[in-house]
Amino acid sequence: MTTLSHPELERYARHIVLPEVGGAGQQRLKAARVLVVGAGGLGSPVLQYLAAAGVGKLGIVDDDAVSLSNLQRQIIHDTDQVGRSKAESAARALERINPHVTVVLHAVRMVDANAREIVAGYDIVVDGSDNFETRYLVADICAAVCKPLVTAAVGRFDGSVTVLKPFEKDSAGNPNPSWRDLFPEAPPPGAVPTCAEAGIVGALTGVVGTLQAMEVIKLITGAGEPLVGRLLLYDGLAARFETISYGA
């Protein structure tokens, strides 16, 4: 088991006193390797909270540059980083948050040719992408190589989160559902407006991305019940959460 230094014991003291986490759970966090696809609205809180939680290795996949219009919701970046690589900007922020975390940059777009190789180096994948092509690719690759996936979507005032482990079975012996059980096919191009077209409240990505980070921490430590086979829906205008079950 990975050893925690004295500064780490002090840093993570509020985790360690939790019976559901404890020292053993914090050691598992330190040993964990998590890949975050997208350092944008969702990726910002995911990366910051996982770094603060002490996840030992964080990979960032993003080939984009920071733009001024990102800053309303992509809070890992600041005004001085406009025009710079999002992956590099995010890495600098994480180093300031927690020097005990190793950050690995994948400043590329995830495509068929590189997805399997990138995902293979991690234990858990978090999808914070903003397009259906990447979302389906990441889900298919994670299912194929047996990596848990924490995926989410946001738009305007609403968001959703789920955890995918289709390579495992539930307590009744049935296969867990996959992304394609939930959404068999991507909508036609142009059918769903982008955030640039429809707009989005910046704080929404904070709520949903933080929920993703929480699911990752649960998966690593074994605390609680992850959202496997369940879709958590958040209505920001009504301040309401709902959970629906889905399956094959």
C-alpha positions in Angstrom: 0.0 0.0 0.0 1.2 3.5 -0.8 2.7 5.3 2.2 1.5 8.8 3.2 4.1 11.3 4.3 3.5 13.5 7.4 2.5 16.5 5.3 0.0 14.3 3.4 -1.4 13.0 6.7 -2.1 16.6 7.7 -3.4 17.7 4.3 -5.9 14.8 4.1 -6.8 14.7 7.8 -10.5 15.5 7.1 -10.6 12.5 4.8 -8.8 10.2 7.1 -11.2 10.7 10.0 -14.1 9.6 7.9 -14.7 5.8 8.6 -15.7 5.3 5.0 -12.3 6.6 3.8 -9.7 6.3 6.5 -6.0 5.9 6.0 -6.5 3.0 3.7 -8.9 4.9 1.5 -6.5 7.8 1.3 -3.7 5.5 0.3 -5.9 4.1 -2.5 -6.5 7.7 -3.6 -2.7 8.3 -3.7 -2.2 5.1 -5.7 -5.0 5.8 -8.2 -4.6 6.9 -11.8 -7.5 9.0 -13.3 -7.8 10.3 -16.8 -9.9 13.4 -17.4 -11.1 14.0 -20.9 -11.5 17.7 -21.3 -10.2 20.5 -19.2 -13.2 22.7 -19.7 -16.4 23.4 -17.8 -16.8 19.9 -16.3 -13.1 19.0 -16.3 -12.3 22.1 -14.2 -14.0 21.1 -11.0 -13.2 17.4 -11.6 -9.5 18.1 -11.8 -9.4 20.5 -9.0 -11.3 18.3 -6.5 -9.4 15.1 -7.5 -6.1 16.9 -7.1 -7.2 18.3 -3.7 -8.3 14.8 -2.7 -4.9 13.4 -3.3 -5.4 11.3 -6.4 -1.8 10.3 -7.2 -1.8 10.6 -11.0 -4.1 12.8 -13.1 -4.1 12.7 -16.9 -5.5 15.5 -18.9 -6.7 15.1 -22.5 -7.4 18.4 -24.3 -6.0 19.9 -27.5 -7.7 23.2 -27.2 -6.5 26.7 -26.2 -8.1 28.9 -23.5 -10.4 31.6 -24.9 -12.0 34.5 -23.1 -15.5 33.0 -23.5 -14.3 29.9 -21.6 -13.6 31.8 -18.4 -17.3 32.1 -17.4 -17.4 28.4 -16.5 -13.9 26.9 -16.9 -12.6 28.0 -13.6 -9.4 26.1 -13.6 -8.1 28.8 -16.1 -7.7 32.5 -15.6 -7.4 35.6 -17.7 -3.6 35.4 -18.0 -3.9 31.9 -19.6 -6.0 33.1 -22.6 -4.5 31.8 -25.8 -2.4 29.1 -24.0 -3.0 25.3 -24.1 -5.8 24.2 -21.8 -3.9 21.1 -20.8 -0.9 23.2 -19.7 -3.0 25.8 -18.0 -4.8 23.2 -16.0 -1.6 21.4 -15.1 -0.2 24.7 -13.6 -3.3 25.2 -11.6 -3.1 21.6 -10.2 0.5 22.0 -9.2 -0.5 25.0 -7.1 -3.3 23.0 -5.5 -1.4 19.9 -4.6 2.4 19.3 -5.2 1.9 15.6 -4.3 -0.1 14.9 -7.5 1.6 13.9 -10.7 -0.1 15.5 -13.8 0.3 13.9 -17.2 -0.6 16.0 -20.3 -2.1 14.6 -23.4 -2.4 17.7 -25.5 -4.2 15.9 -28.3 -7.7 15.2 -29.5 -8.9 11.8 -28.5 -9.5 9.8 -31.7 -9.7 6.1 -32.7 -6.0 6.0 -33.4 -4.9 7.1 -29.9 -7.8 6.4 -27.5 -7.0 2.9 -26.5 -3.4 3.7 -25.8 -4.2 6.7 -23.7 -6.9 5.0 -21.6 -4.7 2.0 -21.0 -2.5 3.9 -18.6 -5.3 4.8 -16.1 -7.6 3.1 -13.7 -10.7 5.3 -14.1 -11.8 7.7 -16.9 -13.9 10.8 -16.5 -15.5 12.2 -19.6 -15.9 16.0 -19.6 -16.0 16.3 -23.4 -18.4 18.6 -25.2 -19.2 16.6 -28.3 -21.0 13.4 -29.1 -18.2 11.9 -31.2 -15.7 12.0 -28.3 -18.4 10.9 -25.8 -19.3 7.7 -27.7 -15.6 7.0 -28.5 -14.6 7.2 -24.8 -17.5 5.1 -23.7 -16.8 2.4 -26.3 -13.1 2.3 -25.5 -13.6 2.1 -21.7 -16.1 -0.7 -22.2 -13.7 -2.6 -24.4 -10.7 -2.3 -22.0 -12.7 -2.7 -18.8 -12.2 0.8 -17.3 -14.9 2.4 -15.2 -16.2 5.6 -16.8 -17.8 8.6 -15.0 -19.6 10.6 -17.7 -21.8 13.7 -17.6 -23.6 16.1 -19.8 -24.7 19.7 -19.3 -26.8 22.2 -21.2 -28.4 25.6 -20.2 -29.6 24.9 -16.6 -29.6 21.1 -16.6 -27.1 18.3 -16.2 -26.8 14.5 -15.8 -24.2 12.1 -14.4 -23.8 8.3 -14.5 -21.1 5.7 -13.9 -20.5 3.0 -16.5 -19.0 -0.5 -15.7 -20.6 -2.7 -18.4 -17.8 -5.3 -18.0 -19.1 -6.2 -14.6 -22.4 -7.8 -13.3 -24.8 -6.5 -10.7 -25.8 -8.3 -7.5 -28.3 -10.4 -9.4 -25.7 -11.6 -11.9 -27.0 -9.4 -14.7 -24.5 -7.4 -16.9 -24.3 -3.7 -16.0 -25.7 -1.4 -18.7 -23.5 0.3 -21.2 -23.6 3.9 -22.6 -25.3 2.5 -25.7 -28.0 0.9 -23.6 -28.7 4.4 -22.3 -28.2 6.2 -25.6 -28.0 3.7 -28.5 -27.0 6.3 -31.1 -25.7 9.8 -31.2 -28.2 12.4 -32.4 -27.8 13.7 -36.0 -25.3 16.6 -36.4 -26.9 19.9 -35.5 -29.9 18.3 -33.7 -28.6 19.3 -30.3 -27.4 22.9 -30.0 -23.9 23.5 -28.6 -23.3 25.6 -25.5 -22.2 28.4 -27.7 -25.6 28.3 -29.5 -27.9 27.6 -26.5 -25.9 29.1 -23.6 -25.1 27.6 -20.3 -24.9 28.8 -16.7 -21.3 28.6 -15.5 -22.2 27.4 -12.0 -24.0 24.4 -13.5 -20.8 22.9 -14.7 -19.4 23.3 -11.2 -22.3 21.4 -9.7 -22.2 18.5 -12.2 -18.4 18.3 -12.4 -18.2 18.1 -8.6 -20.7 15.3 -8.7 -18.4 13.5 -11.1 -15.4 14.0 -8.8 -17.5 12.6 -5.9 -18.3 9.4 -8.0 -14.6 9.0 -8.7 -13.7 9.2 -5.1 -16.4 6.6 -4.2 -15.1 4.3 -6.9 -11.5 4.5 -5.6 -12.2 4.3 -1.9 -15.2 1.9 -2.1 -17.4 4.3 -0.1 -21.1 4.4 -0.8 -22.9 3.3 -4.0 -21.7 4.6 -7.3 -24.2 5.6 -10.0 -23.9 2.4 -11.9 -27.2 1.7 -13.8 -28.6 5.0 -12.5 -28.7 8.4 -14.2 -28.7 11.4 -11.8 -30.5 14.4 -13.3 -30.1 17.9 -12.0 -32.5 20.7 -12.8 -30.8 23.9 -11.8 -33.8 26.2 -12.2 -36.0 24.1 -9.9 -33.1 23.1 -7.6 -34.2 19.5 -8.0 -32.3 16.2 -8.3 -33.9 13.0 -9.7 -32.5 9.5 -10.3 -33.7 7.1 -12.9 -32.6 3.5 -13.3 -31.7 2.1 -16.7 -30.5 -1.2 -18.0 -30.0 -3.4 -21.0 
